[in-house]
């Protein structure tokens, strides 16, 4: 039986199929732009991983990009792993000026290829038939990422396959307007990136200064003058284990038998380097928690949070993922809380944590840590000096909020760009539908 001859669509029919119906368009764009689907303006390819069993595939000079490499964003040229010519020969070759988009796990993270390469299967790459940077910047918009996430399969690990990515919506501007948009975005981003770099350098310098101050505090250098004035020798510092200056609190709070509403602290309420930033109440608590009292030190024991800690100034309960240490003196509590910031202590906690999914450090391990402890009077002096010196740090940490504002501003610029609101659009230019026709005619 002869096959039916496929009816060839006219270019106008192809155009109508390629355009997104008005009721499905996510937002309004200029009249000479048009909404289409990614598969109409690009080729999408899925990466793959050459067999690790064959060592001949690896160790060459051909970039093999993975999701972590996408962090380079606009400047993706160096990979964490490279393939040999043999590995390259069995890979999907991605040309430069394409955009790799993570579609498994961290959905929506993307990077722009400055060099030819290939990717693993977690990345779908869009090879654009229009301005590649215009496409790249659109893929960084919140609207695109939201749509991509909405198409993710409901599995343990979120996945968006190639066909779902191809079905995502895309706003096509006239070709000259695409370049003007890219120029405008990059002009604005250069200024924002310069401000970001200055802030990051300031924060890095202050962090370095803070570590230097803490080092001097816990080696006696910070209080050398004070000891001389008080006729105290450095030999007054005594070696001891932490268990000699605190006890581990294990008093439990059971929501089934205690219904009094109290302050609750979880790991989410403690921020690295800032201490307790918020607190909840126990009305939503359903499981056993640990009780703490004013002047106790709370210490996050899970490996990602080993530098989350603070001295509390109220009574309450906390997550069992937080260790509670109680001291005989408030100055010792503050002294040790500062000590927990030292890189050598954090490294000790990391190296001695155990567990598979979420490694944690035990109270026994912390208790055995050896420390040089000055007299109570010198502890108080050290705490007073650190409080004054590091008060500036709390103010400078506000710069982190400025970094967040810069990222939000970038997203706002992108949102305006792909709505035609950056002041670059010329309404008299030829409609983008004609550009779309040209692309469709080549298929």
Steps between C-alpha positions, in 0.01 A plus 500: 500500500648831391575760763287812495691799369569745778336833431757779488390802703532846357732742678198689632357178644835418658509848651153465652601168656820657635331799663374472857123569525434834666319344794810287579751783487644568848529878465465783249787576261541773232275467196790423264623211720344155510472204738611159377638173640868423552501214248417751225804722556760255627638148498501333841742218576543286812847415621630160601783360711757278327546175690722549803615141455692604191784718627607575143202737472637737764806713569523700178427864417136492390273670763241272664261736680291408803237699697761651737676652197185697418582725796733685261185642339580727204863384491494122486830381353669281763367156596560292811580203278640451149464227237754347269456503121350152533255627763416797281428271204208333681362821652239753392707797384369835620615806303607820667229765554246246621324497839517201732202467736493269801184288476562253784529616861578873489252568222555821305866567583665587171831596344615641166764301309798710395667187364400180326433216743254238616289437811371222718136389493392748767536782251287575195670745266315755285673583171317815397417597142464863604728724708658248741559752780143627471391138553744450789376803689137397453582160652615690811161664556277397787210444260691241298637319807151487653356347183784248482450396863124467442576240231721289729401139557371428851781267607748493788737710289335764280555431128406692185556300182601635158149512353363695798780753471427533128134574579583801721390843378741751350452871409659582164598861436614639162863407433643853545300541821647175634850647471395830656351310793821299545708820488276674753497202739877461487557872546287500816643170625860628468419778747322263737782244479754771582301595811465131590876447470574796728258370762637145480856628536400705804329201659794271425745751650289542810464125542877470478537779759246331725690171490823685582332668799365168626842338461658776711222464758556130556880512499517774762630769265184708523527536879881523534478862615221418746704217656801729537287764674359236733830320565365177351718261300395298194573191708168571673334342194411138572456211258169321546229311316173681429311258724680664794330836437151396388245226536284366219132568565268209421176615664217410263176675413208273407216682320264216595535570871603869507268749335655828616597717203871584510769635266618248241831507311571281196807499277312731264485760781881514527709659226868441436713771661192690615361266765130492583309711250145397588293276725172315476260380765442142601134485393597315179750266667394135468809307608743482791730804533785609728447763771744788543539795738620857466884518454525147357691453174306338214714317244380343172641149482422411136798531265355773276427710809807450720560876508146582612507586870415774750455590867127527571351779712168325569367162611342260253529176306698408190535237230677180602740579214633773729729427794445700819804591712464653849783693666562616856575854381351712221845626397622144448189433289571806284871415485435146374232622261762725339746209501255290296569740208865397468575312175704239691202423726258481206743268320519280810121474514478422127768232511342334803138502382347173387190369323396435141220736395557786746830456686495643851744564779424358847504680834768251609727610215452869580551433871841341436634798307806651673522874550731751671284685750604824672378615840138605532608866520697473177213316331280796588758743360530301177121486459474878558770572241347264244152645555634847416723401210248269335205735543621654172473158341127488566462830317715393207306174478214718380692511176382145443151641470632734230626196309151352516357830375740495204377154399139613535576807290648279229183291496292820476709619204451166323125509564478846343726402211274220383190712531652766273524747789871592489440788258670322210202388290421664167130438422561588134738207447388200301296253704680207663244276328697548177816382676310199630375426146859495372602251769200278436566504126843349562358198685 
